[in-house]
Amino acid sequence: MKSFLKYLLEILFIALIVCFGLQYFSDNGLKKLKGTKINDWQNIIEGKINSDVIINGSSRGYFMYNAKNIGELLNLSCFNIGFNAGGCNLQQSKFDIYLKKNRKPTVIIQNIDLSHFLKNTELPDEWQFTPFINNEIINSFVTKYDDKYKYLPYIPLLKYNQNFQLLKKGIIANFSSSVTKNDKTINGFSPQDRIFKIDYHNLERIKKDKYYFNEIDFRNEIKEMVCFYFRRLDKDAKVIFVWAPEHKLRCSLLFPEKGKILIDELNRIESNNKNFQFIDMRVNEISNHDEYYYDTYHLNATGADIFSKELAIKIKEILN
């Protein structure tokens, strides 16, 4: 009986070694796969970014602000930490994580629009955190949203349980650096090579969000969001809020009274703070051209390049 139990324990021990080995191998491959969201996280928590200019936002920040182009035109290092599908609370958390290991930027570019005020109660795109479950910085963040992250570090391969494709991708990444076109990131920016398609679900959502917007105190919310950055930056740092272009179909459905309150408050803050600027590009020539969008809410790679260059010119004038 003892020999049988010993045999079982040996099998279990070997199985654990193999499982932890596969997990480590996949984690390591994903972290090293350059030009990906996971590799960007790896560089953030290792303190390898340290950019002069940091761009933040939700999907409109992540997919629309070409950090490389903006940085080159400003002659400053620039990185995009946009959080796809992330509300203002997740964007702020990501910036705080960034500051733990990287030096403070001298310029913040924050995408702003009515949807910015939505807050997440769950983590979108959870797969991006999978290789970092054992990392103290990431784990303290993700456990705020799901208790499962408290035990996942101790059970091998469980974190890949519902995403074996990611496990496979991580293992392959140790031997190949191939990245799917629309998953690729450049200085944190993810250009989308897609043709325009009307996103009716998002247009319908605007009508539903009208009731949510009525609950928001825009003046206090925006003041707190501006203060969030100034409390963390050096006194001479510039904070620039940008309302990026929106497609003409979306512009026609937005609520003028809410947009006006937001714009008026941003202009008021700008007039009282020399280190804060608001750039309103919501209604832009780009708004009228389908070929620059992949849906009514997001610019494609071509539109993002045009917008980013126009924005960089405006910011250069401000900085000079």
N, C-alpha and C positions, 0 to 999 in steps of 0.2 A: 504493500500500500504506500509506504514511504517513497519507494522508488518511482511509483506512478505519479505521486504528487510532485516529486522533484522533476519528473519529466514534463508535467504540465507547466510548472513554473518556468522551466527552461524555454519551453515553446512560447509562453507568454512573454518572457523577457526578450526573446529574439524578435517576436512580432512587434513589441514596443519599439525596439531599436530600429527595425525596418520602417515602421510607420513614422517615427520621429525623423528618421533619415530622409524619407520621401518628402515630408513636410518641409524640412530645412532646405532641401534641394529645390523645391518649388518656390518657397519664399525667397530664397537667394536669387533665383533666376528672374522672378518678377521685379525685384528691387533693382537689379542691374540692367533691365531692359530699357535702354535710353529712349527718350522721346515718348514717354507714357505717363499717365496720371500717377501710377504707383511709383515710378522712378522720381517724379517731381516731389511726391511726399517724402521719399527717402532723402532727397537732397535738402528738403526743408528741415527735417528733424536731425540731419547731420550738420546743419549750419553751413551749407555750401552755396547758398543763394546770395545773400548780402547785397541786394540790388539797391541802387539809388531811388528807383521808382518802383512802387508796388501797385498793381492793379487788382481791385477786388470787385466782386459782384456774384450774381447767381449764374444761370446758364448764359444770360446775355453778356455777362462779363467774360465768362470762360470761352465762349465761341466767337465773340465779336471784337475783342480788343487784341490786336496783333502786337504783342509786347516787343517783338524783335524790331518791327518797323518803327514803333513809337520810340524805342530806345535809341535807334540809329539816328532818327531825325532830331532828337533832343541831345544827342551825344552824351547819353547817360545809360548806365546799365538798368535794365527793366525786366520785371518778371510778373507773370499773371498768376495769382492765387485764387482765381474765381472758383466757386463751388457750384457745380452743376446741380440744379434743382434745390439749391440751398437758400433758405430764407436768411434774413438779416442776422438771426442768432447764430447760424452755422458759419456765415461769412466772418462774423466777429471772432468766433472761436478759432477759426483757421488762422486769422491774423495773430491772435494771441499765441497760438502754437508756433507760428513763424517767428515771433519775437523771442521765444525762449532760447533759440540757438543762433539767430541771425541778427545782424546789427539793424538799428532802426533806419528806415528809409527817410529820405529828405523830401520825397513827394509821394502822396497817396492819390490814386485815381480811383474813385468809387462810383460804379454804375448805380444810378438811382432811377426809379420809376415807381408807379403805384404798387406794383407787385412786390417791390422790395420789402414792404412792411409785413408780408406774410412770414410766419414763423413755423419752423419744423418741430414736430413732436417725435418724428422717427427719422432715422438716417437714410438718405437716398444713396443709391449705388454703394451698398455696403461692401461689395467685393473689393473696393479700393483700399479698405482697411485690413483685409484678410492677412497679408504678409506681416502686418505690424501688431498683431494681437498681443505679442509678448513685449512690446515696447511700452514703457511706463507712460510716456507722454500721450501716445495714441490711446492706450487702454483707459487712462483716466478720463479721456474725452468720450469715447464710445460707450463706456459703462453708464454714462448719464442718460443714455437713450435706450439701452437694452441690457438687462441683467445677465444675459447669456454670456457676455464677454468676461464675466467674472470667473467662469470655469473653463471656457474654451482653451486658454493657454495650457491647461494641464491634461487635456485629452487629445492625443495625436490624431491628426487628419479630420477631426470633427468639424473644424471651421471650414473645411472644403466639402462637407457632406452634401450640400445642395448645389455645389458648383464644381463638378469634377473637370469641366472644361478649363476652368481657371487653374486647377492643379496641373492638368496636362500642359497648359500654356506655359506655366512656370518651369516645369521640367524641361520642356523644349527650349525655353529661353536661355538655358545654360549653354546651348549649342548653336542657337540661331538668334539674330537680332531683328528679325522681320516683325514689322508692326503694321496693322491694317491702317489704310489711309486716313479714315475719319476718326481713328483712335489716337493718332499721332499728335503729340504736343510739341510746340516750339516756344521755349521760354515760358512754359505753362499755358500758352494759348493753344486751343484746339480748332484748327481751320476745318470747316465742313464743306466738302466738295459735293454739293447736292443741288438739285434743281428745285424750283419753287413748287410748293404744294400747299394749298389752303388748309390750314389747321382749324377746321370747324369747331373742334372740341375746345380749343383755346378761346375762340371768339365767343362761344357760348359761356365759357367760364367767366368772361368779363361781366356778363349780365348777372351771373350768380354772385360774383364778388362785390357787386354794388352794395349788397347788404352788409358784407364784411367791412367794406370801406367806410360805411356810415358809423361803424363802431370805433374807428381809429381817430385819435387826436393827432392829426398830422403835424401840428406845430410843435407839440412837446416831443413827439417821436423823432422828428428830424433834428431837433436841437440835441437830443440825447445821442443820436447817431454821429453828429458832428463832434460833440464833446468826447465820445468814445475814442476817437483818433487823437484829438489834442491832448488828452490825458496820458497818452502812451508815447507821444512823439516829442522830439526836442522843440524848443520854443520857436525856432526859425523855419520849421518844416511847413510845407504847403499841403493843404488838403483840398482836392478838387473833386467836386461831385459832377457827374456827367449824365445827362438824360440822352441816351443813344437813340438813333433813328428807329422809328417804328413804321411798319408798312401802312400804307394809306387806308387799308381796310380796318386795321386795328385802331388807327388814329380817330376814325369816324365814330368808333364805339366807346371811346374813353369818356370819362365824366368830366366835363369842363370845370365844374365847380370844385371838384377834388384836385384836379391838376393845377388849377389856379391857386388854391390854398398852398399846395406844396411848392410851386414855383415862387410865389410871393414870399414865403418863409425863407426859402433858399436865397433869394435876392436880398432879403432883409439881413440875414446872417452875413452875407458877403459884404454889405455896406458897412457893417460894424466890426469886421475882422479882416485885416489886411492879408492874413495868411490863408483865408478861405476863398475859394472861387467856385461859382456854379456856371457850367457850360450847357446851355439848352440846345440840343441838336435833334430833339424828338421829331419835329416836322422839318425834313431835310429833302433836298432834291432826290436823294437815294430812296425816300419813302415812296416815290412814284414809279419805281422800276422793279418789276417782279424778278428780273434776272440777278438782282443783288441779294435776294432772300432765299432761304429754303422753307420758311413758313412765315406767317405774318408777324412773328415775334423775334425771329433770329435772322441775322445776316449770314449769307454763305461766305466762303473764303474770299471770293472776289469783292463782295460788299464790305467785308471786314477790313480788307486792305485799303479800300478807298476811304472808308470812315476813319480808320486809324491814322492815316496820313493827314486827313483834314483836322482831326483832333490834335495831333502832335503839333501842327502849325499853330493852332490856337494856344496850346499850352506853352509852346516856345515863346510866344509873345508875352504871356503872363510871367514866365520865369525871367525874362529879360527886362 
